[in-house]
Amino acid sequence: MITLELQNISRVFPGTVALQDFSVRWEGGKIHALIGRNGAGKSTLVNILTGALAPTTGTMLLNDTPCTLRSPADARRTGIAAVYQELSLLPDLNVIENILLGRLPVRKGMLPGRIDWKAAERTTRELLARLNISLPLHTPVRHLSVARQQLVEIAKAMASSPGVLLCDEPTSALSHQEARCVFELLRTLADHGALIIYITHRLQEIRTLADTVTALRDGVSTGTVPSAAATPERMVAMMFGEDVRFSRMIDHSPLPTTVLEVRGLTRHSAFSDVSFTLRAGEVIGIAGLMGSGRTELLRSLAGADPPDTGDVVINGRICVPRSPAQMMHCGMVMTPENRKDHGLLTLLSTRANMTLPSLDRLAPHAITNRTREEQVVARMQRELDIALADPEAPVSALSGGNQQKVVLGKWLATDPRVMLLDEPTRGIDIKAKAQMFQTVVRLSREGMGLLVVSSELEELLLLCHRILFMQHGRITGSADAGSMCLETLLARCMESS
């Protein structure tokens, strides 16, 4: 049976102790959940376990034998693999090439060294069949949705049959149905002796999936408990030392004014004949499984992928979605599901990211005004409670939750009337989620109309007045969010249209 033991592991960066005297013993045949807020030290621990970072002090033992990992290649050779929330795929390579990268079979005989593509395809099909995953093998992964790219990432990690598998938010972009497939796979691997370390912010996953729960707070372990004893209240206390509770937050009625009307919107191969209205102060959720067309609809409304036919009416004015800039000037903006690739310029400062969409107002004569920009940043930092030490530092230095607030803030600075939120809490911790919820409610109370897509269906019940159901690119119905339970909502999402 595989064992992995960490003894007094610490990692110190200049001016920061990211991990301090962390000790734990994990056994194979089990799934071990690791929880903690953003900045708690989880990523540092993952980097140590995968050989990307060396601990400042402490010892790692694999099967009771000291183990030193000098590189990620060392970790792979040792039988440690990882599935990350942030994808590590090569976008221009296809599914086969990404899954078997570095392990592609080669021909023997007359043409030695040539890749055996038939064998590669056969190997990939067999692997995906074992994982119960369906993917287009010859499609470059850049053309896949974020959820499908995550499935490629999981298959890539499993191709080496690792003994220790680290899963860092592997279901953050997946629907409930797809997440259950991942859970079944992980349980099967654990039943065959693998050691699974599962990092998640979705506390509701843990009691049905994990055997033990270990928590980090500010780089320090706050203990390990059996999952049966890990109530939501106890896990929150382990992570924060305080109680953070969620309850239905929408307690006001929308205004009678219609801010958005969508009539017969269609985009070939994505969605068709979509119609609905959104009132001022209303929050509407869109629920559906992966492939239902939720994200594609939001991208078309925002002008990122213009629709083929249909009308979009904002504040009584017909607007033809041709580009995000044009729709922003019409009063509608969108926060994307993938903030790293589509929401931020990670090498630029927080100030530059926050003010970029507003430069036509902040610099009307093409001359930047640093004072005005700093005022915008200060206002958004105050309104969204962004933990920001230096606005001039690269935005990539912020935690995931604070990066998401920057994405939200840069669009709020344009004073929109309608906001489209695609997976607004993906990959952020429970406290940042609570703050995001409060922001959505505040904006709706101020009269903004909001359209929310979330794979975490309970969020739609907390935040929305109404929920639209989307299947196979069509709106199939709607319901009052306040009258639904999670089980009913999930069942509606899984119904055949």
N, C-alpha and C positions, 0 to 999 in steps of 0.2 A: 504493500500500500504506500502510495506516494505521501510524503510529508514535506511541508515547507515551513521553516521556522525562522523568524527574525528576532534577533537579540539586540536590544538597545540601539536600534538604527536611528541615526541622526543625519540631517543634511543641513548645512549652514551655507547661506549665500551672503555676500557682503551686506551687512546691516539687517539680515533677516534669518531667523531660524525657521526653516520651512517644515522640518520634521525633528522631533525631539524624543529620544529614548523610546522609540516605538518597538514594542515586543508583542509577538503573537505566534501561535503555532496552529497551522492549518493542516487538515488531513485530507487525503484523497477520498474519493467516493462521496464527497459532499460539495454543496454550493455555499460559499461563504460570502455574504453581503458585506460590502464596505461602504459606509455612508459618512457624510459630512458636508457642510456648506461649502460653497466656492471659497477657495483660499485656505481650506482646512488642512491641506497637505496630501490629498488623494493623488493628484497628478504627479507630485514629487515621488510618492511611494511607487506609483506605476512605472515611472521612469527608472527608478532603482531596480525594480523587479525585472524590467526588460533590458537592462544593461545600458540604457541611454545616459544614466547618471551613476556615479559612484557615491556610496554613502560617505559622509565625513567621518563617522565612527560607527561601529557596530558590526555584527556578523550575520550572514545569511547561511542557513543550512538547508540543503536539499537531501532528503532521506538521511538526516542526521549527519551529513558530511558537509564540512565548510565549502561554500560555493562562491567564487568570485567571478562576476560578470564584467568583462571589460568593454563589451559592445553588444548591440542588439543581435549581431550574428552569434555571439557567445550564447545568448539566451535561447535563440532558436535551436542551436546545436544541443543545448541542455534539455530541450523539450518544453520551453516556455514560449507561448505565443500570446498575442494580444489583439483584441478587436477594439478599435478606438471610436469615440463619438465623432471626432474630426477625421474625415476620410483620408486615407493615404494611398489612394488609387492614382494610376497614370491615366488621365482623362482621354487621351487619344488612342490608347490600346483597348482592344475589345475584352469581353468578359473572360474568355479563355486565357488570354495573355496576362491579364491581371491576376487571376486565380493561381496560375502556374508559373508566375514570374520567378526566374531563378531555378525552376525545376522542370522546364519544358523538355519533353523527351526528344532524343535525337536519333536519327536514322543510323543503322549499322549496315555494313556491307559496302556497296559500290560508292555510296555518297556519304561517308562518315561525317559527322558534325552537323549535318543538315537537320533542321527541326522536323520531327515526324508529326505533322499537323493532325493526321487522322487519329493517331494515338493520343494526342493532346485533347482532341474533342471527345474521344471516348472516355478518357480519364475524368474530364470535367463533367460530362453527363452522369457518370457513375457517382461522383462525389455529390453533385446536386440532387441526384435521386435519393441518396442516403440522407441528405439534409432536408428532403421534401421541399426544395426550392426550385422555382421555375424562372429561368432567365433567358433572354435572347443571346446566345453564345457569341455571335459574330458582330454584335453591336458595340461601337465604342462607348465606354461607360459615361462619357460626357453627355450622351443623349438619354441616359436613364434618369429617372427621378431620384431624389435624395434617398427615399426609402429603398429603392432597388439597388442603389449604390451601396447602401449599408448591408444588404444581403450579399453582395459581391465581397464586401470586406469580411463578413463572417465566413463565407466559403473559403476565402483566401487563407484565413488563419487556420481553418480546419484541415487544409490540404496536407499539412505536415503531421497530422495526428499527434498533437501535443499532449503531454502529460499534465501540464499546468496551463490553464487558459484564463487570461485576464480579460474581462469584458467591461469596458468603460462606456456606460450609457449605450449599449448596443441597440436598444429598442426606442431610442428617443425620436426617431423619424418613422417608426412603424405603427400601423394600426393595431388595435387590440387583437384582431385575428392573426396578423402576422407575428405579433409579439408572442402569442401562445405557441406558435410553431417553434419559435426560438426557445421558449421555455421547455417545451417537450424535448428539443434537441439537447439542451444543456442537462436536463435531468437524465436523459439516456447516457450522455457522456459520463456524468457523475456515477451512475449506476454501474458503469464499466470501469470505474476506478479513477477517473480523471479528477483533478483538483481544480475547481472553478472558483475564481474570485470575481465577484459581480458587483460593479460600482453603479449606483443608480440614485437619482433624486426622486424616483417614483416609489414612495414608501408603500403604496398599496400592492406593489409587486412582491415585496419581500416575504410576507408571511406565507404566500402560496408557492414561492420558489426556493427560498434560502433555508439552510439548516442552521446557520449561525449568523449573527449580526455583530460587526465590529464598527465602532464609531470613532471618528477623528474630530477634534475641536482645536483649532489654532495650532496644528502640528503635533498635538498630544493625544494619545489614545485615551478614550473615556470608558473603555471596557468592551468586553465581548459577551453576548448573551445568546441563548438559544432563540430561534425565531419564534417559538411558541410564546416566549416571554416578551417579545418585542412588539408591544402595543404601539400604535402611532404616537401616543402621548409620551411613552418612554423613549422612543427613537428621537423625537423632537427634543426632549430634555437632554439626551446624550449628545446631540449635535449642537444645541444652542444654550443649554442650561436655563431655558425658559420655555414657556408653552406658547406655541403659535397655532391657532385654530382657524380652520376655514369653515364658513357657513355661507348660505346663499346671500349674496351681497347686493343684488339688484333689488331695490325697495321703492323705486319711483316708476311712474308711467311715462311713456314717450309723449312728446308733444305732437299735436295734430299735423304739423308741417312735414311734407315729404321732402327729404333732402336728396334721395337717390331713387330713380326708377329705372329698372332694367327690363327691356321689352324684346323678347325673341332673340336674345344674343346667341350666336352660334360661331364656333371655330372648328373647322374640319378636323376630325379624328380626336377632338378633345372634349367638346360638350356641344349640346344643341338645344335650341329653343328655350333658353333660360330666361325666366321672367320673375321679378319680385319687386317689392318696394321697401324702402328703409326710411323711417321717420327720424326727425331730429330727436336726439336723446335716447334712441333705441339701439340696443345691442342685439344683433342677429348672429347666431352661430350656424355654421355649415358642417353637418356631420355626414360622414361616409367613409368607406374603406379606401385603401390605397388604390388608385386607378379610377376613382369615381369622378374625377375632374375638378376637385375642390381647388387645388393650387392653380391649375390651368385657368379656371374661371377668374380667380383673383388677379393673376398676371395679365389677363386680357383686359379686365376692368381698369387696371393701373396703366395700360398702354405698353407693357413690356412685350406682350405677344398679341398684336392687334387682332380683333375678331374679324370674321368674314362678313357677317350680317348682324343686324339688330341695332337697337337704339339704347344709348346710355344718357339719361337725363339727370343733371345735377342742378338742384335749385331752380328747376323749371327750364333749364337751358340744355338743349341737345349737344352733347360732346362726343365726338368721334375719337375713340382711343387710338392714337397713333404713336404716342411715346409717353414715358413717365413724366417728362418735363411738361408736356402739353396738358396731361391730366392733373398735374400738380397746380398748374395755373387755373384749371377748372375747379379746384378745391378738393381733389381726391388724391390720397397718397397711400402707399403700401409699405409695410415692413415685411421683408421676405423671410422664408423659413430658414434659409442658410445665410446667417449674418456674416460668416467669414468670407464667402465668395461673392455674395450679392448685396450685402448690406453695409460693408465697411471697406475703406482703403486702409488696410492694416499697417502699412508703413508710414502713413501720415499721422499727425497728432490728433488728439481728441478734439481740439479746437477746430482743426481743418475739417474733420469729418462732420462735426456738429453744424458747421456754418455753410458747408458746400452747397446744399440746395437753396440757400437763402442769399447767395452772393449777389443776385440781381437787385435785391433790395438793400443789402448791406454795402454794396459797392456799385451804386447806380452809374457811375462814370468810369467803371473799370479800374478804379483805384481802391484797393482794399483799405478798410478802416479797422485797425486792430482794436480800438476801443469799443466799437459797436459789436465786433465779433466776441470780445471778452464778455460783454454784457449779455449776449445771447447764451453763451456757455454758462455763465453764472446763474442765469434765470433757469435754465434747464437742469443744472446741477441741483438747484434748490428745489424745484418742483418735483423732480424725479428721484431725489435723494441718491445721487450718483456719488460713490466714493472715489474722489478724484484728487490726487495729491498734486499733480502737475499737468495742466491742460496741454502743455507743449510736448509731453512724452508721447511715444507711439500708442495708438489706441489698443494695439495688441497686448500692451502691458496690463490692461485691465482684466478683471475676472470676467467670466462669461456673462454673469448677471449684469454687470456694469456696462459691458459692451452692448448688450441688448437694450439697455436704457439709453445709450448713446444713439443707437439706430432709431429708437422711438423719438428721442429728443430732436434729432436733426429734422425729422418730418413735422413734429409739432411746431417747430420754429417757423414753419411756413404758414401757420394758421389755417389748417384745412377744415373743411366742413364734414368730410367723410374720410374715415381711416379704415384701411383694410389690414388686418393683422393675421399673418400666416404663421401658425405655430409660435405664438409670442412668448411662450415659456419653455421652449425646447432647450434642454441642457442647462437650466439655471436652478439654483437651490431653492429650498422651500420658503426661505425668508424673502428672496428676490421675487418668487412667485406671488407671495402675499402683497408685495409692493406693486407688482405689475397689475394684480387684480384691483387694488385700490385706485391705481391710475386710470384703468379702463372705466371704473364706476364714476370717478370724478369727471372724466371727459364727457361721459354720457349725460351726467347731471348738468353739465354746462351747455348741453344742446348738440353735441357732436353725434353723428351717426357712425356706428362701428359695425363692421362685418368681420367675424372671427372664425378662423379655421383652426381646429385643435384635434390632435389624435387622442388627447387625454379627455375623454368624453365628460368626465365629472367636472372639468373646467367650464364646459358649455352650460351645465346645469347651474353652476355657481354664478355665472356672469351674464347670461343671456335672457332677454325677454322671450324671444322666439328661436326655434331651431328649424332650419331647412334641411331636408334629407336629400342627398345627392347620390345617385347610382348610375353607373355607365354613362356619365355625362349629362344626365337629366335631373332636374328637381322633381322628386317623386312625392313630395308632401311637406307639411310643416306641422309644428306642434308648439304649444305653450310650454316653455322650459320649466316654469314653476309647478306644472302639474305632472311632471315626469320623474321617474326614478331611473337610476343608472341601468338597471336590468332591461327596462322597457326601451330606453334609448339605444342600448347595444343591439337589442333584438331588431329594432327598426332599421338600424344601419346594415344588418346582415340579411334582411329580407331580399328575396329576388324581385327585381322589378318586372 
